[in-house]
Amino acid sequence: MSTLQVKCPTCKRPVLWSPEQEFKPFCSERCKLIDLGEWAMEEKVIPGEPLNLTEDEDTFFQ
Ligand SMILES: [Zn+2]
């Protein structure tokens, strides 16, 4: 009755939202790691953190 289902953001499979589901909203640790990996890759593209990108920007604007 209190069973809530969500969709795994990675593979879109139904996931039971329960205390036993430690990887929620993901269906598995694998899907969680895949999603985190994609986030990490996207953050690398955002300029500011890596020194190389900042230097390239300074050169570009001069
Ligand atoms: Zn999944």
N, CA, C, O and the ligand as a Tripos MOL2 file, in Angstrom:
@<TRIPOS>MOLECULE
protein
  249   247    63     0     0
PROTEIN
NO_CHARGES

@<TRIPOS>ATOM
      1 N           0.8410   -1.2000    0.0000 N.3       1 MET1
      2 CA          0.0000    0.0000    0.0000 C.3       1 MET1
      3 C           0.8740    1.2470    0.0000 C.2       1 MET1
      4 O           0.5700    2.2200   -0.6900 O.2       1 MET1
      5 N           1.9350    1.2230    0.7560 N.am      2 SER2
      6 CA          2.8290    2.3790    0.7690 C.3       2 SER2
      7 C           3.9820    2.1810   -0.2120 C.2       2 SER2
      8 O           5.0000    2.8700   -0.1460 O.2       2 SER2
      9 N           3.8000    1.2310   -1.1150 N.am      3 THR3
     10 CA          4.8650    0.9570   -2.0680 C.3       3 THR3
     11 C           4.8700    1.9900   -3.1750 C.2       3 THR3
     12 O           3.8950    2.1470   -3.9110 O.2       3 THR3
     13 N           5.9800    2.6870   -3.2780 N.am      4 LEU4
     14 CA          6.1110    3.7010   -4.3090 C.3       4 LEU4
     15 C           7.1140    3.2250   -5.3420 C.2       4 LEU4
     16 O           8.1550    2.6570   -5.0130 O.2       4 LEU4
     17 N           6.7800    3.4650   -6.5730 N.am      5 GLN5
     18 CA          7.6920    3.0510   -7.6300 C.3       5 GLN5
     19 C           8.2260    4.2700   -8.3590 C.2       5 GLN5
     20 O           7.4770    5.1940   -8.6760 O.2       5 GLN5
     21 N           9.4980    4.2680   -8.6180 N.am      6 VAL6
     22 CA         10.1090    5.3220   -9.4270 C.3       6 VAL6
     23 C          10.8050    4.6630  -10.6040 C.2       6 VAL6
     24 O          10.9650    3.4430  -10.6440 O.2       6 VAL6
     25 N          11.2110    5.4720  -11.5470 N.am      7 LYS7
     26 CA         11.9410    4.9260  -12.6910 C.3       7 LYS7
     27 C          13.4250    5.2030  -12.5240 C.2       7 LYS7
     28 O          13.8290    6.3160  -12.1890 O.2       7 LYS7
     29 N          14.2120    4.2000  -12.7580 N.am      8 CYS8
     30 CA         15.6550    4.3660  -12.7110 C.3       8 CYS8
     31 C          16.0630    5.4000  -13.7650 C.2       8 CYS8
     32 O          15.7530    5.2300  -14.9440 O.2       8 CYS8
     33 N          16.7510    6.4670  -13.3560 N.am      9 PRO9
     34 CA         17.1230    7.5210  -14.3000 C.3       9 PRO9
     35 C          18.0390    7.0180  -15.4110 C.2       9 PRO9
     36 O          18.1070    7.6180  -16.4840 O.2       9 PRO9
     37 N          18.7270    5.9420  -15.1590 N.am     10 THR10
     38 CA         19.6940    5.4630  -16.1460 C.3      10 THR10
     39 C          19.0510    4.5240  -17.1530 C.2      10 THR10
     40 O          19.1890    4.7250  -18.3600 O.2      10 THR10
     41 N          18.3460    3.4940  -16.6720 N.am     11 CYS11
     42 CA         17.8280    2.4820  -17.5920 C.3      11 CYS11
     43 C          16.3090    2.5040  -17.6800 C.2      11 CYS11
     44 O          15.7250    1.7280  -18.4360 O.2      11 CYS11
     45 N          15.6520    3.3930  -16.9090 N.am     12 LYS12
     46 CA         14.1960    3.5940  -16.9710 C.3      12 LYS12
     47 C          13.4020    2.3980  -16.4740 C.2      12 LYS12
     48 O          12.2070    2.2920  -16.7510 O.2      12 LYS12
     49 N          14.0430    1.5060  -15.7500 N.am     13 ARG13
     50 CA         13.2960    0.3730  -15.2060 C.3      13 ARG13
     51 C          12.6240    0.7960  -13.9100 C.2      13 ARG13
     52 O          13.1470    1.6460  -13.1880 O.2      13 ARG13
     53 N          11.4640    0.2090  -13.6060 N.am     14 PRO14
     54 CA         10.7810    0.5330  -12.3570 C.3      14 PRO14
     55 C          11.6110    0.1080  -11.1520 C.2      14 PRO14
     56 O          12.1680   -0.9890  -11.1150 O.2      14 PRO14
     57 N          11.6790    1.0040  -10.1660 N.am     15 VAL15
     58 CA         12.4360    0.7150   -8.9510 C.3      15 VAL15
     59 C          11.5170    0.9180   -7.7570 C.2      15 VAL15
     60 O          10.8300    1.9350   -7.6620 O.2      15 VAL15
     61 N          11.5040   -0.0380   -6.8540 N.am     16 LEU16
     62 CA         10.7040    0.1050   -5.6450 C.3      16 LEU16
     63 C          11.3840    1.0730   -4.6880 C.2      16 LEU16
     64 O          12.5510    0.9030   -4.3350 O.2      16 LEU16
     65 N          10.6350    2.0930   -4.2730 N.am     17 TRP17
     66 CA         11.1800    3.0990   -3.3490 C.3      17 TRP17
     67 C          11.0100    2.5700   -1.9270 C.2      17 TRP17
     68 O          10.0060    2.8280   -1.2620 O.2      17 TRP17
     69 N          12.0080    1.8310   -1.4880 N.am     18 SER18
     70 CA         11.9300    1.2350   -0.1580 C.3      18 SER18
     71 C          13.2600    1.4050    0.5490 C.2      18 SER18
     72 O          14.2880    1.6040   -0.0990 O.2      18 SER18
     73 N          13.2510    1.3280    1.8840 N.am     19 PRO19
     74 CA         14.5080    1.4770    2.6390 C.3      19 PRO19
     75 C          15.5440    0.4430    2.2340 C.2      19 PRO19
     76 O          16.7460    0.6730    2.3710 O.2      19 PRO19
     77 N          15.0740   -0.7050    1.7310 N.am     20 GLU20
     78 CA         16.0150   -1.7440    1.3400 C.3      20 GLU20
     79 C          16.7250   -1.4050    0.0310 C.2      20 GLU20
     80 O          17.7820   -1.9540   -0.2800 O.2      20 GLU20
     81 N          16.1330   -0.5060   -0.7140 N.am     21 GLN21
     82 CA         16.7090   -0.1480   -2.0290 C.3      21 GLN21
     83 C          17.7480    0.9530   -1.8220 C.2      21 GLN21
     84 O          17.4380    2.1420   -1.8980 O.2      21 GLN21
     85 N          18.9640    0.5410   -1.5630 N.am     22 GLU22
     86 CA         19.9870    1.5150   -1.1760 C.3      22 GLU22
     87 C          20.4930    2.3420   -2.3480 C.2      22 GLU22
     88 O          21.1590    3.3570   -2.1490 O.2      22 GLU22
     89 N          20.1850    1.9200   -3.5520 N.am     23 PHE23
     90 CA         20.7020    2.6640   -4.7100 C.3      23 PHE23
     91 C          19.6340    3.5620   -5.3290 C.2      23 PHE23
     92 O          19.8550    4.1650   -6.3780 O.2      23 PHE23
     93 N          18.4750    3.6470   -4.6750 N.am     24 LYS24
     94 CA         17.4050    4.4550   -5.2370 C.3      24 LYS24
     95 C          17.8490    5.9100   -5.4110 C.2      24 LYS24
     96 O          18.6220    6.4000   -4.5890 O.2      24 LYS24
     97 N          17.4000    6.6070   -6.4290 N.am     25 PRO25
     98 CA         16.3610    6.1450   -7.3580 C.3      25 PRO25
     99 C          16.8670    5.2170   -8.4500 C.2      25 PRO25
    100 O          16.1460    4.9350   -9.4080 O.2      25 PRO25
    101 N          18.0780    4.7480   -8.3190 N.am     26 PHE26
    102 CA         18.5980    3.8380   -9.3350 C.3      26 PHE26
    103 C          18.2400    2.4130   -8.9780 C.2      26 PHE26
    104 O          18.0010    2.0970   -7.8130 O.2      26 PHE26
    105 N          18.2040    1.5420   -9.9950 N.am     27 CYS27
    106 CA         17.8130    0.1570   -9.7570 C.3      27 CYS27
    107 C          18.9960   -0.6460   -9.2460 C.2      27 CYS27
    108 O          18.8110   -1.7130   -8.6600 O.2      27 CYS27
    109 N          20.1960   -0.1550   -9.4570 N.am     28 SER28
    110 CA         21.3650   -0.9320   -9.0760 C.3      28 SER28
    111 C          22.5600   -0.0060   -8.8990 C.2      28 SER28
    112 O          22.5310    1.1560   -9.3060 O.2      28 SER28
    113 N          23.6040   -0.5370   -8.2870 N.am     29 GLU29
    114 CA         24.8200    0.2560   -8.1220 C.3      29 GLU29
    115 C          25.4100    0.6100   -9.4800 C.2      29 GLU29
    116 O          25.9720    1.6890   -9.6660 O.2      29 GLU29
    117 N          25.2740   -0.3130  -10.4240 N.am     30 ARG30
    118 CA         25.8130   -0.0780  -11.7620 C.3      30 ARG30
    119 C          25.1880    1.1650  -12.3950 C.2      30 ARG30
    120 O          25.8940    2.0170  -12.9330 O.2      30 ARG30
    121 N          23.8580    1.2610  -12.3260 N.am     31 CYS31
    122 CA         23.1770    2.4090  -12.9220 C.3      31 CYS31
    123 C          23.5550    3.6900  -12.1790 C.2      31 CYS31
    124 O          23.6840    4.7460  -12.7970 O.2      31 CYS31
    125 N          23.7320    3.6080  -10.8810 N.am     32 LYS32
    126 CA         24.1140    4.7830  -10.1040 C.3      32 LYS32
    127 C          25.5000    5.2680  -10.5330 C.2      32 LYS32
    128 O          25.7160    6.4680  -10.7040 O.2      32 LYS32
    129 N          26.4180    4.3490  -10.7020 N.am     33 LEU33
    130 CA         27.7800    4.7240  -11.1010 C.3      33 LEU33
    131 C          27.7900    5.2970  -12.5170 C.2      33 LEU33
    132 O          28.5410    6.2270  -12.8110 O.2      33 LEU33
    133 N          26.9580    4.7400  -13.3850 N.am     34 ILE34
    134 CA         26.8870    5.2660  -14.7490 C.3      34 ILE34
    135 C          26.4240    6.7100  -14.7190 C.2      34 ILE34
    136 O          26.9820    7.5650  -15.4070 O.2      34 ILE34
    137 N          25.3920    6.9800  -13.9130 N.am     35 ASP35
    138 CA         24.8640    8.3380  -13.8510 C.3      35 ASP35
    139 C          25.8860    9.2880  -13.2470 C.2      35 ASP35
    140 O          26.0760   10.3940  -13.7520 O.2      35 ASP35
    141 N          26.5410    8.8760  -12.1820 N.am     36 LEU36
    142 CA         27.5690    9.7180  -11.5590 C.3      36 LEU36
    143 C          28.7170    9.9510  -12.5200 C.2      36 LEU36
    144 O          29.2980   11.0360  -12.5480 O.2      36 LEU36
    145 N          29.0430    8.9490  -13.2990 N.am     37 GLY37
    146 CA         30.1210    9.0920  -14.2640 C.3      37 GLY37
    147 C          29.7880   10.1250  -15.3270 C.2      37 GLY37
    148 O          30.6460   10.9050  -15.7400 O.2      37 GLY37
    149 N          28.5350   10.1240  -15.7650 N.am     38 GLU38
    150 CA         28.1370   11.1100  -16.7620 C.3      38 GLU38
    151 C          28.2070   12.5190  -16.1810 C.2      38 GLU38
    152 O          28.6060   13.4610  -16.8650 O.2      38 GLU38
    153 N          27.8170   12.6560  -14.9160 N.am     39 TRP39
    154 CA         27.9070   13.9670  -14.2630 C.3      39 TRP39
    155 C          29.3500   14.4370  -14.2110 C.2      39 TRP39
    156 O          29.6440   15.5960  -14.5050 O.2      39 TRP39
    157 N          30.2480   13.5380  -13.8370 N.am     40 ALA40
    158 CA         31.6590   13.9100  -13.7190 C.3      40 ALA40
    159 C          32.1970   14.3600  -15.0600 C.2      40 ALA40
    160 O          32.9590   15.3240  -15.1340 O.2      40 ALA40
    161 N          31.8090   13.6720  -16.1220 N.am     41 MET41
    162 CA         32.2900   14.0350  -17.4430 C.3      41 MET41
    163 C          31.7610   15.3980  -17.8630 C.2      41 MET41
    164 O          32.4860   16.1830  -18.4750 O.2      41 MET41
    165 N          30.5040   15.6870  -17.5410 N.am     42 GLU42
    166 CA         29.9280   16.9810  -17.8970 C.3      42 GLU42
    167 C          30.6330   18.1030  -17.1440 C.2      42 GLU42
    168 O          30.8600   19.1780  -17.7000 O.2      42 GLU42
    169 N          30.9790   17.8600  -15.8900 N.am     43 GLU43
    170 CA         31.6120   18.9090  -15.1020 C.3      43 GLU43
    171 C          32.9870   19.2560  -15.6500 C.2      43 GLU43
    172 O          33.4450   20.3910  -15.5160 O.2      43 GLU43
    173 N          33.6370   18.2920  -16.2580 N.am     44 LYS44
    174 CA         34.9660   18.5680  -16.8100 C.3      44 LYS44
    175 C          34.8700   19.5480  -17.9780 C.2      44 LYS44
    176 O          35.8280   20.2610  -18.2740 O.2      44 LYS44
    177 N          33.7250   19.5820  -18.6330 N.am     45 VAL45
    178 CA         33.5600   20.4630  -19.7890 C.3      45 VAL45
    179 C          33.3330   21.9050  -19.3430 C.2      45 VAL45
    180 O          33.6540   22.8450  -20.0700 O.2      45 VAL45
    181 N          32.7690   22.0740  -18.1260 N.am     46 ILE46
    182 CA         32.5050   23.4250  -17.6310 C.3      46 ILE46
    183 C          33.8170   24.1250  -17.3130 C.2      46 ILE46
    184 O          34.5900   23.6110  -16.5040 O.2      46 ILE46
    185 N          34.1030   25.2780  -17.9140 N.am     47 PRO47
    186 CA         35.3650   25.9830  -17.6820 C.3      47 PRO47
    187 C          35.4300   26.5800  -16.2850 C.2      47 PRO47
    188 O          34.3990   26.8610  -15.6740 O.2      47 PRO47
    189 N          36.6330   26.7720  -15.7850 N.am     48 GLY48
    190 CA         36.7990   27.3820  -14.4670 C.3      48 GLY48
    191 C          37.6390   26.5110  -13.5560 C.2      48 GLY48
    192 O          38.5930   26.9850  -12.9380 O.2      48 GLY48
    193 N          37.2830   25.2190  -13.4710 N.am     49 GLU49
    194 CA         38.0240   24.3400  -12.5750 C.3      49 GLU49
    195 C          39.4170   24.0050  -13.0970 C.2      49 GLU49
    196 O          40.4020   24.2760  -12.4110 O.2      49 GLU49
    197 N          39.5260   23.4300  -14.2770 N.am     50 PRO50
    198 CA         40.8630   23.0390  -14.7610 C.3      50 PRO50
    199 C          41.6780   24.2600  -15.1720 C.2      50 PRO50
    200 O          41.1490   25.1900  -15.7810 O.2      50 PRO50
    201 N          42.9530   24.2550  -14.8400 N.am     51 LEU51
    202 CA         43.8210   25.3900  -15.1450 C.3      51 LEU51
    203 C          43.9420   25.6110  -16.6520 C.2      51 LEU51
    204 O          43.9680   26.7510  -17.1170 O.2      51 LEU51
    205 N          44.0150   24.5250  -17.4050 N.am     52 ASN52
    206 CA         44.2080   24.6380  -18.8440 C.3      52 ASN52
    207 C          43.0970   25.4530  -19.4990 C.2      52 ASN52
    208 O          43.3560   26.3290  -20.3250 O.2      52 ASN52
    209 N          41.8470   25.1480  -19.1130 N.am     53 LEU53
    210 CA         40.7280   25.8420  -19.7360 C.3      53 LEU53
    211 C          40.7530   27.3220  -19.3940 C.2      53 LEU53
    212 O          40.4680   28.1540  -20.2550 O.2      53 LEU53
    213 N          41.0910   27.6740  -18.1370 N.am     54 THR54
    214 CA         41.1310   29.0760  -17.7240 C.3      54 THR54
    215 C          42.1840   29.8370  -18.5230 C.2      54 THR54
    216 O          41.9520   30.9630  -18.9630 O.2      54 THR54
    217 N          43.3370   29.2120  -18.7050 N.am     55 GLU55
    218 CA         44.3940   29.8790  -19.4680 C.3      55 GLU55
    219 C          43.9650   30.0930  -20.9110 C.2      55 GLU55
    220 O          44.2320   31.1390  -21.5030 O.2      55 GLU55
    221 N          43.2880   29.0750  -21.4790 N.am     56 ASP56
    222 CA         42.8190   29.2240  -22.8540 C.3      56 ASP56
    223 C          41.8400   30.3850  -22.9740 C.2      56 ASP56
    224 O          41.8730   31.1370  -23.9480 O.2      56 ASP56
    225 N          40.9740   30.5260  -21.9840 N.am     57 GLU57
    226 CA         39.9910   31.6130  -22.0270 C.3      57 GLU57
    227 C          40.6850   32.9710  -21.9530 C.2      57 GLU57
    228 O          40.3260   33.8850  -22.6960 O.2      57 GLU57
    229 N          41.6620   33.1160  -21.0790 N.am     58 ASP58
    230 CA         42.3780   34.3920  -20.9590 C.3      58 ASP58
    231 C          43.0130   34.7700  -22.2900 C.2      58 ASP58
    232 O          42.9440   35.9200  -22.7230 O.2      58 ASP58
    233 N          43.6280   33.7900  -22.9260 N.am     59 THR59
    234 CA         44.2620   34.0530  -24.2140 C.3      59 THR59
    235 C          43.2160   34.4550  -25.2460 C.2      59 THR59
    236 O          43.4470   35.3390  -26.0710 O.2      59 THR59
    237 N          42.0840   33.8050  -25.1870 N.am     60 PHE60
    238 CA         41.0430   34.0580  -26.1800 C.3      60 PHE60
    239 C          40.5040   35.4810  -26.0840 C.2      60 PHE60
    240 O          40.1810   36.0910  -27.1030 O.2      60 PHE60
    241 N          40.4080   36.0070  -24.8800 N.am     61 PHE61
    242 CA         39.7930   37.3190  -24.7060 C.3      61 PHE61
    243 C          40.7950   38.4690  -24.8790 C.2      61 PHE61
    244 O          40.3900   39.6310  -24.9040 O.2      61 PHE61
    245 N          42.0760   38.1700  -24.9970 N.am     62 GLN62
    246 CA         43.0420   39.2550  -25.1050 C.3      62 GLN62
    247 C          43.2710   39.7030  -26.5530 C.2      62 GLN62
    248 O          44.0620   40.6130  -26.8000 O.2      62 GLN62
    249 ZN         18.8090    1.0940  -13.8030 Zn       63 ZN63
@<TRIPOS>BOND
     1     1     2 1
     2     2     3 1
     3     3     4 2
     4     3     5 am
     5     5     6 1
     6     6     7 1
     7     7     8 2
     8     7     9 am
     9     9    10 1
    10    10    11 1
    11    11    12 2
    12    11    13 am
    13    13    14 1
    14    14    15 1
    15    15    16 2
    16    15    17 am
    17    17    18 1
    18    18    19 1
    19    19    20 2
    20    19    21 am
    21    21    22 1
    22    22    23 1
    23    23    24 2
    24    23    25 am
    25    25    26 1
    26    26    27 1
    27    27    28 2
    28    27    29 am
    29    29    30 1
    30    30    31 1
    31    31    32 2
    32    31    33 am
    33    33    34 1
    34    34    35 1
    35    35    36 2
    36    35    37 am
    37    37    38 1
    38    38    39 1
    39    39    40 2
    40    39    41 am
    41    41    42 1
    42    42    43 1
    43    43    44 2
    44    43    45 am
    45    45    46 1
    46    46    47 1
    47    47    48 2
    48    47    49 am
    49    49    50 1
    50    50    51 1
    51    51    52 2
    52    51    53 am
    53    53    54 1
    54    54    55 1
    55    55    56 2
    56    55    57 am
    57    57    58 1
    58    58    59 1
    59    59    60 2
    60    59    61 am
    61    61    62 1
    62    62    63 1
    63    63    64 2
    64    63    65 am
    65    65    66 1
    66    66    67 1
    67    67    68 2
    68    67    69 am
    69    69    70 1
    70    70    71 1
    71    71    72 2
    72    71    73 am
    73    73    74 1
    74    74    75 1
    75    75    76 2
    76    75    77 am
    77    77    78 1
    78    78    79 1
    79    79    80 2
    80    79    81 am
    81    81    82 1
    82    82    83 1
    83    83    84 2
    84    83    85 am
    85    85    86 1
    86    86    87 1
    87    87    88 2
    88    87    89 am
    89    89    90 1
    90    90    91 1
    91    91    92 2
    92    91    93 am
    93    93    94 1
    94    94    95 1
    95    95    96 2
    96    95    97 am
    97    97    98 1
    98    98    99 1
    99    99   100 2
   100    99   101 am
   101   101   102 1
   102   102   103 1
   103   103   104 2
   104   103   105 am
   105   105   106 1
   106   106   107 1
   107   107   108 2
   108   107   109 am
   109   109   110 1
   110   110   111 1
   111   111   112 2
   112   111   113 am
   113   113   114 1
   114   114   115 1
   115   115   116 2
   116   115   117 am
   117   117   118 1
   118   118   119 1
   119   119   120 2
   120   119   121 am
   121   121   122 1
   122   122   123 1
   123   123   124 2
   124   123   125 am
   125   125   126 1
   126   126   127 1
   127   127   128 2
   128   127   129 am
   129   129   130 1
   130   130   131 1
   131   131   132 2
   132   131   133 am
   133   133   134 1
   134   134   135 1
   135   135   136 2
   136   135   137 am
   137   137   138 1
   138   138   139 1
   139   139   140 2
   140   139   141 am
   141   141   142 1
   142   142   143 1
   143   143   144 2
   144   143   145 am
   145   145   146 1
   146   146   147 1
   147   147   148 2
   148   147   149 am
   149   149   150 1
   150   150   151 1
   151   151   152 2
   152   151   153 am
   153   153   154 1
   154   154   155 1
   155   155   156 2
   156   155   157 am
   157   157   158 1
   158   158   159 1
   159   159   160 2
   160   159   161 am
   161   161   162 1
   162   162   163 1
   163   163   164 2
   164   163   165 am
   165   165   166 1
   166   166   167 1
   167   167   168 2
   168   167   169 am
   169   169   170 1
   170   170   171 1
   171   171   172 2
   172   171   173 am
   173   173   174 1
   174   174   175 1
   175   175   176 2
   176   175   177 am
   177   177   178 1
   178   178   179 1
   179   179   180 2
   180   179   181 am
   181   181   182 1
   182   182   183 1
   183   183   184 2
   184   183   185 am
   185   185   186 1
   186   186   187 1
   187   187   188 2
   188   187   189 am
   189   189   190 1
   190   190   191 1
   191   191   192 2
   192   191   193 am
   193   193   194 1
   194   194   195 1
   195   195   196 2
   196   195   197 am
   197   197   198 1
   198   198   199 1
   199   199   200 2
   200   199   201 am
   201   201   202 1
   202   202   203 1
   203   203   204 2
   204   203   205 am
   205   205   206 1
   206   206   207 1
   207   207   208 2
   208   207   209 am
   209   209   210 1
   210   210   211 1
   211   211   212 2
   212   211   213 am
   213   213   214 1
   214   214   215 1
   215   215   216 2
   216   215   217 am
   217   217   218 1
   218   218   219 1
   219   219   220 2
   220   219   221 am
   221   221   222 1
   222   222   223 1
   223   223   224 2
   224   223   225 am
   225   225   226 1
   226   226   227 1
   227   227   228 2
   228   227   229 am
   229   229   230 1
   230   230   231 1
   231   231   232 2
   232   231   233 am
   233   233   234 1
   234   234   235 1
   235   235   236 2
   236   235   237 am
   237   237   238 1
   238   238   239 1
   239   239   240 2
   240   239   241 am
   241   241   242 1
   242   242   243 1
   243   243   244 2
   244   243   245 am
   245   245   246 1
   246   246   247 1
   247   247   248 2
@<TRIPOS>SUBSTRUCTURE
     1 MET1         2 RESIDUE 1 A MET
     2 SER2         6 RESIDUE 1 A SER
     3 THR3        10 RESIDUE 1 A THR
     4 LEU4        14 RESIDUE 1 A LEU
     5 GLN5        18 RESIDUE 1 A GLN
     6 VAL6        22 RESIDUE 1 A VAL
     7 LYS7        26 RESIDUE 1 A LYS
     8 CYS8        30 RESIDUE 1 A CYS
     9 PRO9        34 RESIDUE 1 A PRO
    10 THR10       38 RESIDUE 1 A THR
    11 CYS11       42 RESIDUE 1 A CYS
    12 LYS12       46 RESIDUE 1 A LYS
    13 ARG13       50 RESIDUE 1 A ARG
    14 PRO14       54 RESIDUE 1 A PRO
    15 VAL15       58 RESIDUE 1 A VAL
    16 LEU16       62 RESIDUE 1 A LEU
    17 TRP17       66 RESIDUE 1 A TRP
    18 SER18       70 RESIDUE 1 A SER
    19 PRO19       74 RESIDUE 1 A PRO
    20 GLU20       78 RESIDUE 1 A GLU
    21 GLN21       82 RESIDUE 1 A GLN
    22 GLU22       86 RESIDUE 1 A GLU
    23 PHE23       90 RESIDUE 1 A PHE
    24 LYS24       94 RESIDUE 1 A LYS
    25 PRO25       98 RESIDUE 1 A PRO
    26 PHE26      102 RESIDUE 1 A PHE
    27 CYS27      106 RESIDUE 1 A CYS
    28 SER28      110 RESIDUE 1 A SER
    29 GLU29      114 RESIDUE 1 A GLU
    30 ARG30      118 RESIDUE 1 A ARG
    31 CYS31      122 RESIDUE 1 A CYS
    32 LYS32      126 RESIDUE 1 A LYS
    33 LEU33      130 RESIDUE 1 A LEU
    34 ILE34      134 RESIDUE 1 A ILE
    35 ASP35      138 RESIDUE 1 A ASP
    36 LEU36      142 RESIDUE 1 A LEU
    37 GLY37      146 RESIDUE 1 A GLY
    38 GLU38      150 RESIDUE 1 A GLU
    39 TRP39      154 RESIDUE 1 A TRP
    40 ALA40      158 RESIDUE 1 A ALA
    41 MET41      162 RESIDUE 1 A MET
    42 GLU42      166 RESIDUE 1 A GLU
    43 GLU43      170 RESIDUE 1 A GLU
    44 LYS44      174 RESIDUE 1 A LYS
    45 VAL45      178 RESIDUE 1 A VAL
    46 ILE46      182 RESIDUE 1 A ILE
    47 PRO47      186 RESIDUE 1 A PRO
    48 GLY48      190 RESIDUE 1 A GLY
    49 GLU49      194 RESIDUE 1 A GLU
    50 PRO50      198 RESIDUE 1 A PRO
    51 LEU51      202 RESIDUE 1 A LEU
    52 ASN52      206 RESIDUE 1 A ASN
    53 LEU53      210 RESIDUE 1 A LEU
    54 THR54      214 RESIDUE 1 A THR
    55 GLU55      218 RESIDUE 1 A GLU
    56 ASP56      222 RESIDUE 1 A ASP
    57 GLU57      226 RESIDUE 1 A GLU
    58 ASP58      230 RESIDUE 1 A ASP
    59 THR59      234 RESIDUE 1 A THR
    60 PHE60      238 RESIDUE 1 A PHE
    61 PHE61      242 RESIDUE 1 A PHE
    62 GLN62      246 RESIDUE 1 A GLN
    63 ZN63       249 GROUP 0 **** ****
